[in-house]
Amino acid sequence: MFAKQYYKFLYGITATVCLSISLPLIAELNITEVILTKIEAKYSKFARKRVESWQELVATSQELNDNEKLTVVNDFFNSNVLFINDLALWQKEDYWATPLEFLSIGAGDCEDYSIAKYFTLKQLGVDEEKLRITYVKAINLGQAHMVLTYFKTKRSIPLVLDNLITEIKPANQRTDLVPVYSFNGAGLWLSKSRGTGNQRVGDSSSLSLWEDLENRMEKSL
């Protein structure tokens, strides 16, 4: 899974393209009736409804404060999508779905939850500098895991948006998670301790799966 991406990074196997701006989500949200009809025909009427509900959430949540946006987005994805691992769903060891793929299929793994929440919050106007997709070790599961973290300020203990539990908690209350590294569209950081002590080590383009996600998000459905 994504742990391999981490080790490849540590050993210097990185991409050369630097992401100076975040990936565009607006193309994914510019969904016409024709596209909705295609989604319904390919997947189901429930897939169409999930995508329509996503559009409605973005349209109606713009005026909320950041904490309210975190809550509605976290609840939306945790409630509307099932967890299925990549091998079962995509017949691949690791695949990062776009938010539209994730919602159309109605299933995905922890990476897909985190990515969808990240881009949706950005579309709602949450500052990208406050958001990081974070790789952790889930102690209770004994395996690697991904969550989304939100920093109110650079020195704040981040809040953790997770698909394992419904409640958003500060990172220092998630003793079941050990951070490894985090990234967003602007950078990549190694973690030294829960919620603090992060060291910037490069750009998110160091992750080939992120670069692949960028390419697919730039294309039309």
N, C-alpha and C positions, 0 to 999 in steps of 0.2 A: 504494500500500500504506500501511503505517502511517506512512511519512514524511510523508504529507499531514496526518495527525493532529498530528504534531509542529509543522508550520508553522502549522496552524490555531491551535494553542495559543499559539505565539509572537505571533500577531497578535490574540490576545485573544478568539477565538471559543471560548468555554468554556461548560460546563454550570453550572447554579447549585446543583445538589444536591451536598452534601458527604457523602462516605462516611466516617462516623465509626467503622464497624465493617467487618470483612472479610466477603466474600461467603460464604454458607452452602454448604458442600460436602456436609454431612450428608444433605441431601435427595437429592443425586445418588447417594450410597452406599446409601441405603435402598431397595435394589433387590429386589423380590419375585420369586418364581418366575413370576408372571404377566408381569412386565416382561421378565424374561429370555427367556421364551417369545416375546414380541412382538419382541424384538431378534433372536432367531434366525430368526423368520419373515420379518422385514423385510430383514435383512442376510444372515446365514449362521450356521452353528454355530460358526464361528471367531470371529465377533463376540461371540457369547455367551461363549465361552471367554475372550476378552480381558477382558471385563467381570468375569467370575468371578475371573480371576487378579488383577485390580486390587483387588477386594474382599478377596481372600486376602492380598495384599501389605499392605494397610492393617491387617488384623486381626492379622497375625503380626509386624509390624515395629515395634510400639509401644515395645518395650523397648530398641531399638537406640540407640546414641549418635547425635548429629547427623551425624557424618561417614559412619557406616554407613547412615543413612537417605538421605543425599544420593546415595550410591553405588547403593543398590538401586532408588531411584526413577528416577535418571538412566538406569540400565541397562534398567529395565523399559520405559520409553517409547521409548528409542532402539532397542530390540530388537523391539518389538511393533507399531510403527506405521510406515507408509511416508510419505515426503515427497511431497506433491503440492501445487501452488500453488492459491490460492483460485479463480482463474479456471477452471481445469480441474475442480476439485472442486465448487465452489459456484456457478459462473457469476457470481461477484461479484469486484470488484477487491480487496476486503478483507472478511474475515469471521472473527471470533474464535469458534471452536467451544468449547463447554463440554467438560470432560473426558469426559463420557458420550458426547457426539456424536463426539468424536475417536476414542474407543476402539471405538464401535459401527461406524463407517465404516472404521476401521483406516488412516486417512490424514489428513494435514493438513500445514500449513506450520510454519515456525519459531515463529510466535506460539502456535500450538496446543500444540506441545511445551512451551514455556515456561510457559504458563498451566496445563496439566495437572500439570506438575511442582510448580509453586507451590502449587496447592490441595491436592495429595496430601501434600506435606511439611507443610503447615499442619494437615491432618487427622492427621498423625503426631505432632503436638505441637511442631513446630519453631516457634520464636517468629517471628511475622510481621515484627517489626522487623529480623530478620536476613535477610529475603528481599526481593529486588527483581527485578521483571521489567525487563530492561534493553535498550534499543534501541541498537544499535551500527552502525557501518559496517564491513562485512566487506571488508577491503582486497583480499584475493585474489579475491573474487567481484565486487568493484566494485559492491556494492549494499547496501541496508539489510538488517539482520538483527536477530533477537531472541534473547536468551539469558536464563537465570535466574542471578542472582548471590546468593551467601550470604556474609554478613558475620559472622564469629565474634564480633567486637566492633565498635563503631562506628568504630574507627580501624584495623581490620584491612584488609589487601588482600583483596578478596573472591575467593571461588572461583567459577568459571564452569561452569555446566551447559549444555551445548550439544548440539544434534543433529548438528552438522557433524563433531565428533570424539567418540570414546567416553570419553576420559580427562578427568577433572575437574582443571582446572589453575587456579592463581592468576591473577588478571587481568593482573598484570605480566609473565606468561609468554605471554599471548595477544597478541603484538604485531601479529597479523593483524586485531585488532578495535579499533575506536576508539569509545569510549562517547559517546553523544549525550545521552540522558536515561533515567531509570528511575522506576519507580513500584511501589507496592503498594496494599493497601486503605486505607492511612492517609495517603499523600502522593505527591507528584510532585517529582522532583529533576532539575536540569540537571547534566550532568557536565562537570567542568573538566579532568580528566586520568584516566588509567587507574586505576580503583579508588579514587581519593581525590578530594578537592576538590569534593564534590557540594554544590549549593546548592538548598535547598528553595524551590520556586516556587509551590506550590499543592497542590491535592487531586487525587486520581486521577479524580474526577468530571469533570475538565477534558477527559477523553478520552471522546468519545461512544461509541466501540466498547466501552469498559470498562463504561459505563453500560448499554449494550444487553446485554452479557454478564451483568451483574448481574440484569437483568430476566428473562432466560431461565433462569438458574440458580435463581431463586426459584420457578419454575414446575415442576410435576411433568412427568414424561416424557410 
